[in-house]
Amino acid sequence: MSLNDIIAMAEAGQFDLALQAAQKIEDARVCSFALIGIAKAMVGAGQFDRALQIAQKIEDPLVRSWALMGIALAMAGAGQFDRALQIAQKIEDAKFRSWAFRGIAKAMAEAEQFDLALQVAQKIEDARHRSLALREIAEAMAKVGQTERANETFQLALQVAQKIEVASDRSQVLSGIAKAIAEAGQFDLALQIAQKIKDALDRSGALRDIAAAMAKVGQTERANETFQLALQTAQKIEDAWVRSGALNGIAIAMAEAGQFDLALQIAQKIEDASFCSWALSEIATAMVRAGQTERANKTFQLAFQAAQKIKDASARSFALREIAKAIAEAGQMEWANETFQLALQAAQKIEDAWARSEALSNIAVAMAEVGQFDRALQVTQKIEDALKRSWALMGIAKAMAEAGQIDRAVEVAGTIAETIDVPVLRLQALAAIMAAKREAGKREAGKR
């Protein structure tokens, strides 16, 4: 029995059978991964004590630390803070221990237990995780109106961030702090932090996020000035692909702020066709939300043209699929179907069989999510890989259930269970049927 089969068995609640199968695995590391999968399933079922017993049996110290971290975080999420801390303190690996303490501190802050959260955060050895924990606590404080205390905690997060030795990690953490401070309304401080970030990509991202926060509260002029700073910084990035990614993010953020003209100008200058197409599609979607249908259609056309220039078949299929889905959600179903067809043609040109199956599976699910169930089922017949075909059928069944077509959803999920011999897929198929039946029950209850 494979590792995936054992984990699927545990996820289906068959813990004893899964444990028996795991104990027969000769490779110690594979056995460890099976045990961590079983422990996670037990945590999901609320069986914390049993999960802890399993985790402690894992021989590999690193994998054992990983498992204990997951259990500690789950307990914190359930409000069992004392037990979560006890487990976290037993984690041998320093990085996983820091990660666990950070998660516990965040859960405490979300429960408004700020004093305890701060105490836990200060125990974190790793400067990066300690700074992130302090930022998350400050964000929670700001959300409940404790502005002064939030500002003090943001300052602590900044002080710790400056101690991070790895330059790239330091830039990313500072960028996140700048964004959080901006979202708390402290724009001057956020800009000061952003301007000190050495890495151009992270500095550009911070400035973009600050501008978006300004736009949300109606500071349009200041937001536009900050967007321009983000743009100027992004244009200094030497690597063309990284620069394209940064410009993509700025263009999308501008569109979401209603600055369509500037967003279009930036998007059309993006060198990488994939990023260009993505930005244009997102801008068009923002235009649809703003009621600018005619302009949105023209922008979708630009996105389509950019996608057609993508040389890699897999990337082209992905771009066309996303555009087709966005067009369908905008109500242009005939045009969406034509674009889905082009995505299919691109997918069928992918040479690697597994990658081709994955692309076709994703297209089938996307079609189902916009209500094109018959076409989606037709696409599944072209998927060679059994696993990918099964995932597509389950995605279609879920979309049908969400659309209220419960009987048909159960029928589709049932065909998966009947035709697949691999245990893990059968269990996943049965889970899809159960989900569809639960949805049917909810809808019936709502009618009464």
N, C-alpha and C positions, 0 to 999 in steps of 0.2 A: 504493500500500500504506500502510495506516495505521500510526501509531506503535505501537499495541498489537500489530499483526501482526508488526512488525519485532522487538519485544521477545520475543514468543512464539517467533519463529523462533530467536532467540539462546538462549532458555531450552531449546529443543529441541536445542541443540548445533550449529545451522547458522550458525556465526559469520561465515563468508565471505559467504554470501548476505545475512545481516542487515546486514553492513557495506556491501555493494554497494547495498542498498536505502536505507540511511541516507544515503549520499553523494549520492543523487538528491533528497533533501529540500531545497527551496529556502529555507524559513524557517530561519534560523540557530539560533534558540532551540529549535525543534522538533527540528532535527538534533542539537543538544546533548543533549536529553533521550533521543533514540534511542541516542546513543553511550553515555550513562551506563547505560542499560538493558542494552546489549551488554556493557559493562565489568563490570557486576554479575554477569551470567550467566557471564562468563569467570572471575571470582573464585570463583563457586560451583563451577566445574569445575576449580579449582586452577590456572588459567592466569594467575598473578599478573603476570608480565612483560608478557604481551600486553595484559592489562587496563590496566596502567599506561601503555603506549604509546597506547592508545585514549583514556584519560582526558586525557592531555597534549595531545591534538589538539582537545579541546573549546574552542571560542572564548570562550564566555561565562565570565568569571572566577569568578562565583558558582557556576555549575553545575560548573565544573572543580574548584573547591574541595570541593564536595559529593562528586564522584566520587572524588577523591583521599582524602577522609576515609573513604569506604566501603572502599576498597582497604586503607588503613592499618589499619582495624579488623579486616578479614578476615585480614590477615597476622598481626596480634597474636593473633587467635583461633587461628591455626595455629602459634603459638609463635615466629614470625619477628620477634622484637622489634626487632632492630637495623634491619632493612629497614623495619619499620613506622614507627620513629622518623624515619628518613631521609625517608620520604614525608610524614609529618606536618609536618616542618619546612618543606616546600615549599608547604604549603597557604597561599594568599594571604589568604583571608578569616579574620579573627581568631576569630570565633565557631566556625567549622568546625574551625579549628586547635585551639582549646581542647577541643572535643568529641572530636577524635581523640586528643589527649594523655590526656584522661580515660579513654577506652576502653582505651588501651594500658596505662595505670597499673593499671586494674582487672584486665586480663588478666594482668599481671605479678604482682599481688597474689594472684590465684587460683592462680598457679603457685608461690606462696610466695617470690617474689623481691621481698621487701618493701623492701629498700634501694633497688633500682632503681625500684620503683614510687613511692616517696617522692620520689626525685630528679625523676622525670617529672612528678609532681603539682605540685611547686614551680615548674615551668616554665610552668604554665598561667596565662595572663594574666587570663582572666575569673574574677572572685572566686566566682561561683556554681558554675562547673564545677570550680574548684580545691577548694572546700569539699566538693562532692559526691564528687570523686575521693578526698579524704582520708577521708571517711566510709566509702567502699567499701573502702578499704585497711584501715581499722580493723576493719570487719566481718570481712574475711578473716583478720585477725590473731586476732580473738576466736574464730573458728571452729576454729582450730588450737591454741587454748589459750594464746596469747601475750597474756594479759590485761593485764599492766602496759603493754606496748608499745601495745596497742590503746587503752587509756585515754589515753595520751599523744597518740596520733594523733586520737582523738575531740576532744581539747582543741584541737589544731591546726585541725581542721575547724570547731569553734565559733568560734575567733578569726577565721578567714577569713570565716565566714558573717556576722559582725557588720559586715564591710566591704561587704557587698552593698548597693548604693545603692537599688535598686528594692524598696520595702517589701513588696510581695506576694511577690516572689521570695525575699526574706530570710525571711519567715514560713514559706514552703513548705520551704525548706532546713532551717530550724531544727526544723520538725515532723518531717522525715525523720531528722535527727540524734537527736532525742529518742526516736523509735521504735527506731532502731538501738541506742542506748545501753541502752534498756530490755530489748531482746532479748538484750543481752550481760549482763543481770542487774544493771545499775547503776540501780536504780529511783529512789533519792533524787536523783541527778544528773539523770536523765531528767525527773523532776517539776519540778525547778528550772528547767530549760530550757523546758519546756512552759508554765509559768506566766508566763514572760517574753514569750511570743509575742503580739504585739499583735492580729493578725487572729483574730477569734473562730472562724471556720471551721477554720483551721489549728490553733488552740489546742485546740479541741474534738477534732479528729482525732488530735492528738498524745496527748491524755489518754486517748482511746479505745484507741489502740494500746498505750499503757503498761499500761492496765488489762488488756487481752487478754494481754500478756506476763506480767503478774503471775498471771493465772488459769492460764496454762499450767504454771507451776511450783508450783501449789497454794496461792498466797497469796490465798485466796478473799476474806477480809474486806477486805484492802487493795485488792484488785481492785474490789470493790463500791464502796468509798469513791471510788476514782478514776473509775469509771464514772459515779458521781453528779456528780463535778466536771465530767466531759465533758458530761453532760446539762444541767447548769446553764449551762454556757458556750454550748452549742448553742441553748438557749432564748433567749439574748440576741441571736441573729442576726436582724437586722431583715427581710431579704428572706425571704418565706414559702417560696419554692421552694428556696432555698439552705438554709434552716432544715430543711425537710423532708428534704433530702438528708443533712444531718448527723445528724438523728435516725434516719434509715434505717440509716446505718452503725453507730450506737451499738446499736440494737435487734438487728441481725444479730450484732454482736460479742458482745453479752450472751448471745444464744441459743447461740452457739458455745462460750461459757464455761459453759453449762448453767443460766444464770439465766433460765428460761423465763417465770416470772411477770412479772418486771420488763421483759423484752423485749416481752412482749405488751402490757403497759400503755403502753409508749413507742410501739410500732407503731400502736396504735389511736388515738393522739393525733396522728399525722402528718396534716397538712392535705392534702397533695397525694396524690390517689388512686393515682397510679402508684407513688410511693415507698412508700405504705402497703401496697399489694398486694404489691410486691416484698419488703418486710420480712417480712410475714406468711408468704409462701411460703417464704422462707429459714428462718424460725423453725420452720415445720412440717417442713421437711427435716431440720433439726437434731434435732427431736423424734423423727423416724423413726430416725435414727442412734442415738439414745439408747434406742430400744425402746419409746417412748411412742406407739404406733400410734393408739390411740383419740383421744388429745389432738391428735396430728398431723392426723388427719382433720378434726377440728373447726376447727383453725387453717387448713387448706387451704380450708375452706368460707368462713372469714372473708376469706381472700385473694381467693377467687373473687368474693365480694360486693363487695369494694373495687374489683376490676378492672372489674366491671360498671358502676361509677359513673364510669369514665373517659370523658370526652366525646369526645375525639379518637379516631377509628376506628383509625388506625394504632397509636397508643399502647395502645388497648384490645386490639387483636389481638396485639401484642407481649406484653402482660401475661398474657393468657389462654393464649397458646402456651407461655410459660415455666412457668405453673402446671400446664398439661396434661402437660408433659414431666416436671416434678417429681413429679406424682401417679403417672405411669406408672412412673417409676424407684422409687417407693415400693410398686409392685405392684398399684395400683388401676387396671387397664387399662380397664375399662368406663367408669369415671368420667373417666379421662383422654381417652378417645375422645369422650365427650360435650363435654368442655371444648375439645378440638381443633376440634370442629364449630362451637362458638361463636366460636372464634378465626377460623375460616374465614369465618363470616358477617360478622364485624367487618371482616376484610380485604377482602371483596367490596364493602364500603361506602366504601372509600377512593376518592376521586374521581380523583386523579392516577393515570394508567395505569401509569407506571413504578413508583411507590411501591406500588401494588396488586400488581404482579408480584413486587416484592421481598418483600412480606409473605407472599404465597402460596408463594414459593420457600422462605422460611425455615420456614414451617409444614411443607411437604413434607419438608424435611431433618430437622426435629425429629421428625416421625412415624417416619421411617426409622431414626433413631438409637435409638428405643425399640422397634424391630422391626416397626412397622406398614408393611411394604413395599408391599402392595397399595393401601392407602389413600393412601400417599405418591405412588405413581405416578398414581393418579386425580387427585390435586390438581395434578400437573404439567400435565395436559391443560387446566386452567383458566388457566394462566399465559400471558399475551399476549406479553410481551417474550421474544424468542428467546434472548437472552443469559441472562436470569434463569431461563428454563426449562432451559437447558443446565446452569447452575450447580446447579440443583436435582437434575437427573438424575445429575450427577457426584457430588453429595453422597449421593444414594441408593445409587449404585454402590459408593461407598466404605464406607457403612454395611453394605451386603450383604456385601462382602468381609471386613469386620471381624467379621461374624457367622458367617463360614464358608461363606456362600452364593456361592462363587466363580464357578460357571458362570452363575448369574443376574446377578451383578455384571458379568461380561464382556459378557453379552447386553445389559444396559441401557447400559453404556458404548459398546457397538458401535452401538446405535441412534442415539446422539448423533453419532458419526462419520459415519454414513450420511446423516443428515438435515440436517446443517449445512453451509452453503457458505462461511461466513466462515473464513478460514485460522486466525485465532487460536483460535477455538473448536474447530476440528478438531484442532489441536495439543494443546489442553487435554484434549480427549476421549481422544486417543491416550495421553496421559500417565495418564489415569484407568484405561485398559485395562491399561497396563503395570504400574501400581501393584497392580491386582487380580491380575494374573498372578504378580507377585512374592510377594504374600501367599499365593497358592495354593502356590507353590514352597516357601515357609517351612513351611506347614502339612504338606505332604507329607514334607518332610525331618524334621519333628518326629515323624511317625508311624513312621519307620524305626528 
